[in-house]
Amino acid sequence: MTEQAEVANPYRPARFALGFLSLLLRGTSELTRIAAEIHHAFSDKPSIFDQKHQPNLEQAPKTYQLVHLGLIHISNKIHKLLQLIPYSDKQSSELIRLQGVMNGVIGDKLRDWNHPARIEMQLYNADGEQISLSAMKESHPNGIALFVHGLCLTEQEWKSPALMSFKQALRQQGVGSVYVRYNSGLTLAENGKLLSALLEEHITEDQKLLMVGHSMGGLVIRSALVHAAHIDNHQWISSVSHAAYLASPHHGANLEKLGEYANSTLGVSPYSMPLMALGNIRSRGIRSLRNSNLIEQDNHDKLSPYYFIDHVQHLVVGTRLPNKAAETVLGDGLVTETSAMGYEQFPQEHDNVQRLMFSEVGHLKLLSDQRLAWALTLWLSK
């Protein structure tokens, strides 16, 4: 089966329908809580800027509380029913993409609710089958290239014709391609720690590892490297020879910074404070992009400290839109040039750091750009 093949065996409709119903009930329970807190604020009639007044579901009429708890109870019952429906070994590519979007937006809540749509970090081959890196050692003696997707995406994003040619070149060199599927709604630090632990379990001592991450995926790779080197003392890091960060917001994402500011303005009044919960629907993974904090110990109100793994060959890639006026502010539409280049996170001049900027290509289109495939091939030859 080739890398372009669709994943076999469609999902089970009953599991998908019940999972969606459970998610709908959970969402409705949260909206009920917000309505109750607004009701409480207007009933108490505090002064318009009294920030000491806190919205409280328990102070709202009992009807709200009954509806809120009732919806959660029904949702939990559906979760138990879902356990009786067996999983499919494989899912359709459409469902994988949908699941990736859901996890990016509300993946932290899916995890907290123990919802069946949550994604657990796993390693997959091109056919969507879970694999072990150690098992690939015999067929790919010269190492493994590990691809880590971005926010709201999955391993499907690595299947552009341009990257297919790059991965074909890797295969000819005895290097296999492996894909990480993970819950991008969790924080960068959480996913970095999970990836480091996963690689510690799978990578053998003499196995060469190349790492390529797009957008958030590049930051997850950096977080995994930091956890392995400075926190968990994992041995897999000695196997890493190359790490590429494709349009990753090393200095944070301006759109998330703007979203956080807009949401915080709702907290100026007890009447609007409950609406902050609507802004906080976005996952902790999205919010962690504000300053791109790599470990939990970082000050989340500031950019992460300088972390650099000097034995690894680093490739830092940025993109810019064709509109000259938008380049400085928007960069590639999502990540500014300065953030993508990581001037505060990588040395300005270092033998193991290479920076590339691609013009006239957007953030998501980068992976379909043949120039990227050529650049990666040339970089790995060093």
C-alpha positions in Angstrom: 0.0 0.0 0.0 1.4 3.4 -0.9 1.4 6.6 1.2 -1.4 8.0 -0.9 -3.8 5.2 0.0 -6.8 5.9 2.0 -7.0 4.4 5.5 -9.1 1.2 5.3 -12.3 0.3 7.3 -14.7 3.2 7.9 -15.5 4.3 11.5 -18.5 2.7 13.3 -21.5 5.1 12.8 -23.0 4.2 16.2 -19.9 5.2 18.1 -19.5 8.4 16.1 -23.1 9.4 16.6 -23.2 8.7 20.3 -19.8 10.5 20.7 -21.1 13.6 19.0 -24.3 13.5 21.1 -22.2 13.3 24.3 -20.1 16.3 23.1 -23.3 18.3 22.3 -24.7 17.6 25.8 -21.4 18.7 27.4 -21.4 21.9 25.4 -25.0 22.6 26.3 -24.2 22.1 30.0 -21.4 24.7 29.8 -23.7 27.2 28.1 -26.3 26.6 30.8 -23.6 27.4 33.4 -22.7 30.6 31.7 -26.4 31.6 31.5 -26.8 30.9 35.2 -23.8 33.0 36.1 -25.1 35.9 34.1 -28.5 35.5 35.8 -26.7 35.6 39.2 -24.9 38.8 38.3 -28.0 40.6 37.2 -29.9 39.4 40.2 -27.3 40.7 42.7 -26.9 44.0 40.8 -23.3 44.8 41.7 -21.7 48.0 40.5 -20.7 47.8 36.8 -17.0 47.6 37.6 -17.1 45.6 40.8 -14.5 43.0 40.0 -14.7 41.4 43.4 -18.1 40.1 42.5 -17.6 36.5 41.2 -20.2 34.7 39.1 -21.5 31.6 40.9 -23.6 28.8 39.5 -24.7 27.8 43.0 -26.2 31.2 43.6 -28.4 31.0 40.5 -31.9 29.5 40.4 -32.0 25.8 41.0 -33.4 25.1 37.5 -30.0 26.1 36.0 -28.2 23.7 38.4 -30.5 20.8 37.6 -30.2 21.3 33.9 -26.4 21.6 34.1 -25.9 18.5 36.3 -28.6 16.6 34.3 -26.8 17.1 31.0 -23.5 16.1 32.5 -25.1 12.9 34.0 -26.6 11.9 30.7 -23.3 12.6 28.9 -21.5 10.3 31.4 -24.0 7.6 30.8 -23.4 7.8 27.1 -19.7 7.4 27.8 -20.4 4.1 29.6 -22.6 3.0 26.7 -19.7 3.8 24.2 -17.5 1.3 26.1 -19.8 -1.5 24.9 -19.2 -0.6 21.2 -15.9 -1.9 20.0 -13.4 0.4 18.3 -12.5 0.0 14.6 -8.9 -0.9 14.1 -8.7 1.9 11.5 -10.6 5.0 10.8 -11.4 6.8 7.5 -9.1 9.7 6.7 -12.1 12.1 6.9 -12.8 11.1 10.5 -9.2 11.4 11.4 -9.1 15.0 10.1 -12.4 15.8 11.9 -11.0 14.3 15.1 -7.8 16.4 14.7 -9.8 19.6 14.4 -11.9 18.8 17.4 -8.9 18.0 19.5 -7.1 21.2 18.5 -10.1 23.3 19.5 -11.3 21.5 22.6 -8.9 18.6 23.1 -8.1 19.5 26.7 -11.8 19.3 27.6 -12.2 16.0 25.6 -9.3 14.6 27.8 -10.8 16.0 31.0 -14.2 14.6 30.1 -12.6 11.2 29.1 -14.5 11.6 25.8 -14.0 8.9 23.2 -13.1 11.5 20.6 -9.9 12.4 22.4 -6.6 11.5 20.8 -3.9 9.7 22.7 -0.4 10.3 21.4 0.7 7.4 19.2 3.1 6.6 16.4 1.7 5.6 13.0 3.0 4.5 9.6 1.8 5.9 6.3 -1.1 3.4 6.2 -2.5 4.6 9.6 -1.3 1.6 11.5 0.3 2.0 15.0 3.9 0.9 14.9 7.0 0.5 17.0 10.2 2.3 16.0 12.4 -0.5 17.2 10.5 -2.9 14.9 11.4 -0.6 11.9 15.1 -0.9 12.6 15.8 -3.9 10.4 13.9 -2.5 7.4 15.3 1.1 7.8 18.8 0.7 9.1 19.8 4.3 8.6 17.3 5.8 10.9 13.8 7.2 11.3 12.3 10.5 10.2 9.6 11.5 12.7 6.9 14.0 11.5 4.9 16.0 14.0 1.8 17.8 12.7 0.5 21.2 13.7 -2.6 22.5 15.6 -5.9 21.0 14.6 -4.2 18.7 12.1 -3.1 15.1 11.8 -0.5 13.0 10.0 -2.7 13.6 6.8 -1.0 16.9 6.3 2.3 15.3 5.4 0.9 13.6 2.2 1.4 16.4 -0.3 3.1 15.4 -3.6 6.1 17.6 -2.7 6.8 15.8 0.6 6.0 12.5 -1.0 9.1 12.9 -3.2 11.2 13.9 -0.1 10.1 10.8 1.8 10.8 8.6 -1.3 14.3 10.0 -1.2 14.5 9.1 2.5 13.4 5.5 1.8 16.1 5.2 -0.8 18.6 6.1 1.9 17.3 3.5 4.3 15.4 6.1 6.4 11.8 5.3 7.3 9.0 7.8 7.9 6.9 7.7 11.0 4.1 10.1 12.1 3.0 11.3 15.5 -0.7 11.8 16.0 -1.4 13.7 19.2 -4.0 15.9 21.0 -3.0 19.4 19.9 -5.5 20.8 22.4 -3.1 20.0 25.2 -0.4 22.5 26.1 3.0 22.5 24.3 4.6 21.4 27.6 2.2 18.5 28.1 2.7 17.2 24.5 6.4 17.7 24.7 6.7 15.7 27.8 4.5 13.0 26.3 6.5 12.8 23.2 9.8 12.6 25.1 8.4 9.7 27.2 7.1 8.0 24.0 10.5 8.2 22.3 12.3 7.0 25.4 10.1 3.9 25.2 10.6 3.3 21.5 14.0 4.5 20.4 16.9 2.1 20.7 20.4 3.3 21.6 22.0 3.1 18.1 19.0 4.3 16.1 19.3 7.6 14.3 16.4 10.0 14.6 15.4 12.9 12.4 12.6 15.2 13.5 10.4 17.4 11.4 7.6 19.5 12.9 5.1 21.9 11.2 3.8 25.0 13.2 2.9 23.8 16.7 4.6 20.5 15.8 7.9 22.2 15.7 7.4 23.6 19.2 6.3 20.1 20.5 9.6 18.8 19.2 11.5 21.6 21.0 9.6 20.9 24.2 10.4 17.2 23.9 14.1 18.0 23.4 14.1 20.3 26.5 12.3 17.7 28.6 14.7 15.0 27.6 17.9 17.1 28.1 17.0 19.2 31.1 14.2 17.6 33.1 13.7 13.9 32.5 17.2 12.9 31.6 16.0 10.7 28.7 18.5 8.9 26.6 16.7 9.1 23.2 18.0 12.6 22.7 21.5 11.3 21.9 19.9 9.6 18.8 18.7 12.9 17.3 20.8 14.2 14.5 18.5 16.7 12.8 15.4 18.8 13.8 13.4 21.0 11.4 10.9 23.6 12.5 8.6 24.6 9.7 6.8 27.9 10.3 6.7 27.4 14.0 5.9 30.4 16.3 9.0 30.4 18.5 8.2 33.8 19.9 4.5 33.1 20.3 1.5 33.6 18.0 0.1 37.1 17.7 -3.4 35.9 17.0 -3.5 34.1 20.3 -2.0 37.2 22.1 -4.8 39.3 20.6 -7.4 36.7 21.6 -6.2 36.6 25.1 -6.3 40.4 25.4 -9.8 40.5 24.0 -11.0 37.8 26.3 -9.4 39.5 29.4 -11.3 42.7 28.7 -14.5 40.8 29.5 -13.3 40.5 33.1 -13.6 44.3 33.8 -17.3 43.9 34.8 -19.2 41.2 36.7 -21.9 41.4 34.0 -19.5 40.4 31.2 -17.2 38.2 33.3 -19.2 35.0 32.7 -18.7 35.4 29.0 -15.0 34.9 29.5 -15.8 31.2 29.5 -16.8 31.5 25.9 -13.3 32.7 25.0 -11.8 30.0 27.2 -13.6 27.4 25.1 -10.4 27.5 23.0 -8.1 24.8 24.2 -5.2 25.1 26.5 -3.1 24.1 23.5 -4.1 27.2 21.6 -3.6 29.4 24.7 -0.1 27.9 25.2 0.9 29.4 21.8 0.6 32.9 23.3 4.2 32.8 24.5 5.1 29.3 23.2 6.1 28.0 26.7 8.0 24.7 26.4 7.8 23.4 30.0 5.4 23.9 32.8 8.0 25.6 34.9 8.2 28.5 32.5 6.5 31.8 33.3 3.5 31.6 31.0 3.2 35.4 30.8 6.6 35.7 29.2 8.5 34.1 26.3 10.3 30.8 27.2 13.9 31.1 28.3 16.7 30.3 25.9 16.9 26.5 25.4 19.3 25.2 22.7 20.4 21.6 22.1 23.8 22.1 20.4 24.6 18.6 19.1 21.6 18.7 16.8 21.5 20.2 13.3 18.6 22.7 13.4 16.6 24.0 10.4 14.4 27.0 11.1 12.0 27.7 8.3 9.7 30.7 7.9 7.3 31.9 5.2 5.9 35.2 4.1 2.8 36.2 2.1 3.1 37.8 -1.3 1.6 41.1 0.1 4.5 43.2 1.0 2.5 45.4 3.4 1.4 42.3 5.4 4.8 40.7 5.8 5.9 42.4 9.0 2.5 42.1 10.8 1.2 38.8 9.5 4.3 37.0 8.1 2.6 33.9 6.5 -0.9 34.8 7.7 -0.5 33.1 11.1 3.1 33.4 12.2 5.2 36.5 11.9 8.7 36.4 10.3 10.4 37.2 13.6 8.6 34.5 15.4 9.2 31.9 12.7 12.9 32.7 12.6 13.3 32.3 16.4 16.0 34.9 16.8 15.6 34.8 20.6 15.5 31.0 20.7 18.3 29.9 18.4 21.8 31.5 18.1 22.2 34.2 15.4 25.3 32.4 14.1 26.0 28.8 14.8 27.3 26.0 12.6 24.4 23.8 13.6 21.6 26.4 12.9 20.4 27.1 9.4 17.5 29.6 8.7 15.4 29.7 5.5 12.7 32.1 4.5 10.3 31.2 1.6 8.5 34.0 -0.1 5.0 34.1 -1.5 3.6 31.1 0.3 1.2 30.9 3.2 1.4 29.0 6.5 -0.6 25.9 5.4 0.6 25.9 1.8 4.2 25.5 2.9 4.0 21.7 3.0 2.9 21.6 -0.6 5.8 23.8 -1.8 8.4 21.9 -3.8 11.1 24.3 -2.6 10.6 22.9 1.0 11.2 19.3 -0.2 14.4 20.4 -2.0 15.6 22.3 1.0 15.0 19.4 3.4 16.8 17.0 1.1 19.8 19.3 0.9 19.8 20.0 4.6 19.8 16.3 5.5 22.7 15.7 3.2 25.0 17.8 5.5 
